Amino acid sequence: MSDLIPTNKKLLLVRVSNDVKDNSLLSLYNFVQHFGIQVVHKDVSTKQDLEDALKLGTFDYLYFAGHGDETCFTDNKLLNLTWTEIGELICQTKCLNNNAIVMLYCCKGGLSPVVFELIATCPSIQYVCGAKQNVSGLDLTTGFVVFLYNVEHRKIDPTISANKATEATDIRFQCFNRVDVEFNPMYFHNYCKTC
């Protein structure tokens, strides 16, 4: 019996730092093959590189791999993009399919300020998932494999799937849904541009 489940889904993996090891990426590539998800991988070193990568099509998953904190996504060297800049590029390039999930393979990608800024900047973003603390690459890889297993194989809601990633790793993963975010008073008063 084959484990491969045919799908037309696509995942864009954007790596901005060589600190993200090839082994971590290969683990993800190998795992998503179970679901027939096509992976497009781009290493980027400039904002223009990122824009070019986002223009490669429409995707069900955007996987940003690098360093991050409450304010930016970075390679810890030359590339330093605010979450607002990333949200604007996602919107301008129209690279998301309906209900696409943005996955932030970086420290603190699951913090409310990061997610609120992305969602406020781009109405096309429906889900944003990430870790809420400093983490290792192995923790992120394991968490996102568990997350994707639950979303793709078990057909579990992304928010609950992030909880399962937390249970598997003891790392605080969170997946935010746009509807839930828009009802959050902190988002409403501090981030929403049309409220």
Disulfide bonds with the S-S distance in Angstrom:
Cys91-Cys122 2.40
Cys129-Cys175 2.16
Cys192-Cys195 1.96
